[in-house]
Amino acid sequence: MSVANSVIARRIGGRTVLSEARAASPLRLVSPSFPATSAASVCLVTFGGGLLDGDAIDVSLSVEEGATLVAFTQASTKVFRGTARQTLTADVRGTLVFVPHAVSCFAGARYTQRIDVRLSGEGSCVVLDAFTSGRPAYGDRWAMESLDLRTTISRDGRTLVRDALVLDADIAARVAPYDALGTLFAVGPRVGSVAEGILAPALVSRAVVAAPSPLAGGDGALCRIAARTPAALFAEARRRLRNLPDIDAVDPFPPS
C-alpha cells in the first residue's frame, strides 16, 4: 500500500526547525539534534527492519529559503524478496543534504527508487545514492532480481543532472568485484565548497575506485564510487564530504 510522508523545514529565529514532520507505517520520522549546527535533521526509519513485498513509500521534503535540512536513514534500507518501491520528492529553496545509508537488496528482490530534487532560486543540495550487493557474508551477493534507480536534480524546471541505473540480468558478473556502488552529487551556489571536496582527485586502488566530474555549466559536481565493501565506500564518500561544516551541516553517521 502506498503512503504519503512529508517534512517541511523552515528558518525561524536563526535556526532551521521542522514545521511539519508526518509519517505513516512502514515509515517513522525521528528528529535528532546536532549541537554543532543550526540545521534541522530528520532520520527516516522503516519498521520491520526493511521493505517487504508490496511496500511503496513516498516521501515529500520541502526546504524553505534560508533553511538547511539534513535527511538520512538509521541504517541500510533492506529490501526483502518481492517488489518494493521508494520515491523521494524534494522542493528546495534552501539547502538539502540527503545522505542515506546504502540500499541492500536481498535474493529475489525487485526494487525501484526515484529521487527527484527540484531546486528553485538559490536552492542547493548534496545527495548520496548508494547500494550494496546484499548479504555477501551469507552467500547472498547480487542475488536480487532487479534494481531500478534514478536520481534527477533540476532547477526551475530545467534538468541539471539525471543519473539512472537498471540491473536486471547477469548482475553479479556485471559489477564484480565490487560489493558497493554509489554516486555523490553537490549542486547549487550554497554547496560550492562541498562540490570542491567531491572533486578531489580521482582514486584507483584495490579497495575503491572514485571518479569525480564537474557538472556542465559549473553548477556543481558528482563522483561515482565503486568499492569492495560498504565500509570502504562510505569512508571515501565521507572523505569527499569533509566540507559539510562549511554549509552548516554535519555528517550524521559516526566513522565505521
N, C-alpha and C positions, 0 to 999 in steps of 0.2 A: 504494500500500500504506500502511495506517495504522501509525504507530509511536508508542510512548509515550516521553515525555521528562519528567524530574522534577527539581525543585530543592527542597531543604529549607534554610531559613535559620534559624539558631539563635543566641541570645545566649550568648556564652562569654567570661568574663574581661573584660567591659566593651566587647566588640566583637561584631559580628554576623559569623558565619562560615557558609560553605556546608557543612553536614554531609553533603549529598548533591547531586551535580550529574551527571545521567545523560542522555545523548542518543544518538540513532541517526540515521544518514543518512536524509533530507537535512538534518538539523539538527545544528549543533555549538554547544556552550556554551563561552564564554570568560569568565573572571572577572578583569577588570581591577581595579586598586586606585586609590582616590582619596584622597590624604593628608588632605584637608580634612574627612573624615567617618569615623565608626566603622561606618557601614553597610556591608553587603556589596553587591556588584554582580554582575550576570550579563548578558552580551551574547549575544543569540540570533542565530546566523549560519546562513544557508541555503547549502548547496553549490550549485554550478551557476549562481549569480547570481540565483536566484529559484525560483518554484514552477512545475513543469511539469504537463502533463495527467496527472491521476491522483494527484498528491501530496496527502496528507492528514496534517497534523501536529497532534498532540495534546500539549499541554504542561500539566504539573501543577506548581503552585507551592504551597509550604507555608511560611508565615511565622509562626514561633512567638512566644509572648508576649515582649515586650521587644526583639524583633529588628526591624531595618529592612532591607528589600531594595529595591534599585533595579534594575529589569529594563528592558532596552532592546534595540534592534537596531542592527547595524553600519551599515546604510544602508536605503533604502527597500526594502520587500518587493515584488519584481517578480513579477507573475503573467502567465505567457505563455498563448498560445492553448490552450484546453481547460478542463477542470474541475479546480479545486483548492479545498482547504478547510483552514482553521486553527481550532483550538479551544484556548483557554487557560482553565484552571480554577484558581482560587486560593483556598486556605483560609487566612484571615488572622486571627491573634490579635494580631499586632504591627502593623507599618506596611509597606505595599507601595506603591512608586512605580513604575508601569508606564508608560513614556514611549517607545514605539517610534517609529521613523520612519514616514512615511506608507506606505500600500499603494498601489502603482501597477499598475493592471490594463491590459494591452495589448489590442490588437484581437483579438476573438474569445474573450476570457477569460470564464469563468464562475466567480465566486469567492464562497465562503461563509465568513463569520467569526463566531465566537461567543466572547465574553469573559464569563466568569461568575466574579465575585468574591464569595466567601462570608465575610462578617465575623462574628466572634463576640467576646463580651466587649467590650473597648475597641478591637478591631481597626479599622484605618483604612486608607484607600487614596487614592492620586492616580492617575488613569488618563487617558491621552490616546489617542483613537481618531481617526485621520486618514487620508484617502485623496486621491489626485490623479487627474487626467484621463488619465494615461498618458504618452505622449511627444509633447506638442504641437509641439515643435520639428521633429519628423519627420512631422507631419501625422496622428499617432495620438492624437486627442483625443476622449475619452469614446466610444471605439470598442469598449469591452468589450460582451459580450452581456448580462451580468447581474452585479449586485453586491448581495449579501445580507448585511447586517451587523446584529449585535445584541449589545448590552452590557447585562448585568444585574448590579446590585450589591444584595446582600441582607445582612440581619443576623439571625442566629439563626433562619433560615428565612423571615423576612418581607422581601418585596421592597421596597427603598427607591427604586430607580430602574431603569427599563428603557428603553433607547434603541434603536430599531430603524429601519433604512432598507433599502428594496428599490428598486433601479433596474434596470428590465429592458425599457424601451421609451422611445423618443424621449429618450434620456439627455442628449445634448448640449443639446437645446432646453430641458430642464427645469432644468439647472444653470448655463446661460450667465448671465453672462460669466465665471464663476469656474473656476479650474483646481485648486483645493484646498479641501477641506471637512474640518472636524474638530470634535470635542467634547472638552472638558476636564471632568473630574469630580474633586471632592475631597469625601470622605465620611468622617465619624468624628471622635471627640474629639481625636485626636492630630494632625490636619491642619487645625485651625481657622485658623491663620494663612495657610495656603495657600488655603483657601476664601476668606478675606478678599481675597487678591490676585486670585483668579479673579473676584470680584465687583466689580472695578474698573469704573468707569462704562462703559456701552455705547459702542461706537465705530462710526461710519459714515463711511468715506472711500472714495475711488476705488479704493484697493488692498485694503482689508479692511473687513469688517463683523463685529462681535463683539457677541453678545447674551448677557449673563450672567443667571443666575437662581438664587435660593436654593432649596434643596430643602424640600419640605413637612416640617414638624416641626423645622426648624433643624439638621438633621444634616449639612449640607454645602452644596455649590454646584455648578453646572455652567455652562459657557459654550460656546455654539455659535459657530464661526468659519468664515467664508467668505472666501477670498482669491483674488486674480487669479494669484498664483504660490505654489508651495510655500514659498519663502523667506519671503514675507510672512506666511503662516500660522504658520510656526514662530517668527518674530520676535514675533508677537502672543502666541502660546502661552507663550513664554519670559518675556515681559513680565509675564504674569499668574501665572507660576510663580516669580516672583522671591523668594518667601519659603521656598523649599525648604530653604535652610540652617537655618531655624528648626526643622525636624524632622529634622536630622542627615542630610540628603540633598543631593545635588548634581545639577545639570543635566549629564548625561553628554556632551552634544554641544557643540562649540565654536560660537560665533556664526558665521552664514553670512557 
